[in-house]
Amino acid sequence: MDKNDNVLVFPVTFKNGQIGCQMNINNDQATVADFLSAMDYFATIYLADCRGCDGCCHERAPLTSIDISELAQIVPSSDYPAHQVINSFGDIYIDDKGIVDITLRRENNGACNLLCQNKKYCFAHNQRPFVCHSHFCIARSNEIEQLRQIIVNHGENELVRLLAAEEAKGAPMIVSNKINIADYPSSPLSRAKSWHEVLLSDILL
């Protein structure tokens, strides 16, 4: 795996003595894909192979609009890919104020439904969501954590917009009749189909 020059993720020792990772963004045109590539490179160089470990596969995993593009590759083709993916792998919770939370579905024991529990591997590792792809079981700097949170928040809101757009074209109602779409304005992820199209500079405005 090649080193990514646009974003650098590197090891640090934090004030509490924990070893973790920090990042530098070296190019105004750096994308979320560059960030993920840098995280992958860091993992390859500094971390042990986590195959066979499912420690992070029992946690809440929010979904984004671009995750839909990835996961749609492993479900039957549909005119409504966001609905197809959510029906296959996702759960939607909408509270009485219209706040939507969309996550990967979990089994009764808390395991992600994409996890092969016997062999402890992800059925969709190559298409795994952003929150999984950007996660390590080590400490992360505040800058990395804030970036991840902003991306997830934008991405989940954009997924609500995507579901509503499909419902306007005839998909079954699962969000449009329970929310005010005006509460979900466009974002840096609007119309993006891959992380290569999303600039970190737009995310961090």
N, C-alpha and C positions, 0 to 999 in steps of 0.2 A: 504494500500500500504506500502511495506517494504522500509526502508531507504537503499540507495545504498552506500556501504562503499568505492567503488572504486572511485567515484566522489561525491563530496559534493557541493551542491548549497545552499547558505545561504544569509540572508538579510544583507544589508549594507546601511549606509547613506553616500552618496557621498559628495564631498567638496562643491558642490552647494546647498546642503541641500536636494536633491532628495533621496528618499528611493528606493532602487533597489536590484539587486542580483549580487553576485560574486560567483566564483567557486574555488575549490581546486581539483586537480587530485591527488589521493592518491596511485595509483597503476600503474606501468609501463604497465600492461596488460589491463588497462581500455579501453573500447571500446566506440564508438559513441552511442551504445545502453545504456551503463552505463550513459553517459551524459544525454540522453533523459529520462532515468529512474529517475535520480537525479532532472531534471527539473520538471518532473511529481510530484515527492515527494514534492518539494518546493511549487508547485502550490496547492497541496492538503492541506498542513499545513498552508500556509501563505496567499493565495489569495482567493478572493471570487469566487464562481462558476460563470463561464462566459457563461453558457447556456442561450440563449436568447439575447446575445449580438453579433452583427456581425461587430463590429468596425474594426476588422483586416481583414475582408473578402472582402475588396474592394481595396486591394493593390496588386502590382506585386508579384507573387508567383513562383519563379523559380523551375524547376523540376530537380531531379537527377536520376541517373541510378537505385538506390535502391528504389526510389519512384515508379518506374515502376513496380518492383516486388510486391509492396504493392497494387497499383491501379489495376494491372492485375487481382487481385482477384475479382473485381466487374464488369469486362467486359467479354464478351464471349471469350472462349479459342481461341488462334490463334497461328500459327507457327511464327508469328512476333509480340510478345506482346508489344514491345516498340511502334511500329507503331499503334497497336490497341489502346493503351492507349492515344497516342498523337491525333489520329483521334477522339477519344471519348471526351477527356477533355482538350487537349493542343493546344497551338499556337506556331509556330516556326517563328522567324524573323532572316533573314540572311542579313547582310549588304554587301556593295560592296567590302569589304575587306575579306569576308568569316567568319566574327565573328558571332557566332550563339547564339541566346537567346531563350530558351525553357521555357515556363511558362504555368501555368494553364490558360485556356481560361476564358475571362471575358465577361459578358453580356454588352449590350449597356449602361447600367447605371453604369458600373464599377464593378458590383458584380461578384464574382467568380461563375463559372457555377456549382460548387458543393454545392452552398449555396441554401437552401430552404429559399427564401426571405420572405415568409409569416410568417413562424414560427421561422426563424433565427437560423437554425441549419445546420450543414454540413452533406450532404448525405454520406460522406466517412470519418467520423471522426476517425474511428479506423484504416483507411488506409491513413490518411492525410499525405501530404509530410513533409519532414524534416523541411523546413522553417516554416511551420505552427506549427508543433509539438514543435518546440523550441522557439516559440514566446510567450512573455507575453506583456501586455500593461503597463509595468513598465520599468524603466531604467535598463539597463544591463551594466555590467563592460566591459571595453575595451577587456579584455581577452575572455569573452564570445562572444562578437560581432566578434572579430577576428576569433575565432574558427568557428563560424557559417558561416562566409564569406568564409573561406578556404574550409570548407566541401561543401558548395554550389558550389563554383568554380570548385573544383575537380569533384563533382557529375554531374554538368551540362556538363562538358567536357567529362566525361565518358559516359553520355547519348548520346552525339554526336557519340562517338565510337561505342556504342551499335546499334544505328540506322544505321550507316554505315555498321556494320557487318551483320545486317539483310538484308540490301540492296544488299550486296554481295551474299546473299543466295536466292535472288529473290523478296524481298519486293519492293514496289514502291519507286522510287527515290524521296527523299525529302531533303536530305543533301549531298549525295556523289557527285552529279554533280555540287555542288556549293562551295565546300570547298577543302582544301588540308589537307587530313587526317594526314599528318606529323605534322601539327600544333596542333594535339591533342594526345600527348604521353600518355603512360600508367601512372596510378596514384595509390595511396593506395586503391582506390575503384575498380580497375580492377579485374574482375572475382568475386567480392563480390556480394552476393545475399541478404544479410541482414546487418544491422548495427552492429550486434553481431560479424561480421567478420572483422570489420575495427577498428584498434587500434588508439587511440588518439595520441600515440607517433609517429606513422607513419604520421598522418595528420600534426602534428606540427613540423616535421623535418625542 
